[in-house]
Amino acid sequence: MFGKRKVDILGQNTVNFSEIDKDIKVEIATLGSLDIFTNAHILGVVKYTTMICETLSLDAETSKSLILAAYLHDIGKIMIPPQVLQKPDRLTEDEYEIMKMHTTYGYDIVMRYENFRYLAPAVRGHHEKLDGSGYPDGLKGKDIPEEAKLIEIADIYDALTAKRQYKEGMSPSKAVGIMLDDVEKGKLGSKYLYYLLLNIVDQYEETIINDKREIDKLEEDIMTLRELDDIYKQIYDQGYTKKLENTLKRYNLPSGYDVTKNTSALIAKQNRMEHVKSEYKEYKLELSKLKKQLHQSRKKIKLIERNVKLYGKRVL
């Protein structure tokens, strides 16, 4: 495994809502109810923010703050007209300008709550870019809140990989490839992308291990079912002989085993085997791509660290 052992920071990867003011709970609930894609995106960003926090081994309080900021990062979308937010096609330039306002709307909403004002800069800045090409304020590099940089990685990754009204989701490696291009262009930092990738690679490795175990078990089950199928055919042709009775005893079949369902079970297992083997092959290919991207992002971090030592630049 590439990453560290994961810790379930918040029990169910959710904020303890008993700690949240009643009014802001309403804001979060309103955002989640706007449409299924917006709600799914919020949960996706929370999920990937949590992954980064886990891989960084951040303390519980810092993680809670970041995860709450992830819940709130798009809160300003409750102010966006439904015909823009829920448009089934790509937005026009004018509509996109309206959509971009969700960052400042979100900032204003969070600033209403004294206990959560410290999260407002992350909500406002999660679409800023290191080179100043982002919005709403065109902030650069060190002027962008670190929390916003982290949430931005989770936000972009979910936006690229999740299904939307107007598109299918990309594969993880394709999404990461686009994000690495932005790292090369100086738009994104590589650190939080690297830590997200660590977690994703771990998940793929775990899935591949589980798929291999299932394939081994299916092969064993299929072999047994084929042998039983052959025995039942012999019983049908020859009758229930002592020899066949003794052969069946070796399989330790449960009482009342329905022999008529054996062929159906065999077909079901074979179909499942075909599906799992296909998934296993696809996941291994995807994992190979992700590992290369992981090393690419790590090399970028090492280059930045070297520049820090040589030139005194800030690590992003």
FENGIZI-V541713 format. One line per field, one symbol per residue. ss: DSSP state (A for helix, B for strand, O for the rest). psi: psi as a letter, one per 30 degrees, with the letter a starting at -180 (. if undefined). A space follows every 50 residues. Layout:
ss->???
psi->???
This chain:
ss->OOOOOOOOOOOOOOOOAAAOOAAAAAAAAAAAOOOAAAAAAAAAAAAAAA AAAAAAOOOAAAAAAAAAAAAAOOAAAAAOOAAAAOOOOOOOAAAAAAAA OAAAAAAAAAAOOAAAAAAAAAAAAOOOOOBOOOOOOOOBAAAOOAAAAA AAAAAAAAAAAOOBOOBOOOOAAAAAAAAAAAAAOOOOOOAAAAAAAAAA AAAAAAAAAAAAAAAAAAAAAAAAAAAAAAAAAAAAAAOOOAAAAAAAAO OOOOOOOOAAAAAAAAAAAAAAAAAAAAAAAAAAAAAAAAAAAAAAAAAA AAAAAAAAAAAOOOOO
psi->kealkkkjegdghlkjfffkkeefeeeeeeeffeleeeeeeeeeeeeeee eeeeefhlleeeeeeeeeeeefegfffffkkefeegkflkkleeeeeeef ffeeeeeeeeffjefgfffeeeeegfglkegggalffhllcffkkeeeee eeeeeeeeeeflklegllklleeeeeeeeeeeeefgellfefeeeeeeee eeeeeeeeeeeeeeeeeeeeeeeeeeeeeeeeeeeeeflileeeeeeeff fhklkgkjffgeeeeeeeeeeeeeeeeeeeeeeeeeeeeeeeeeeeeeee eeeeeeeeeefglkk.
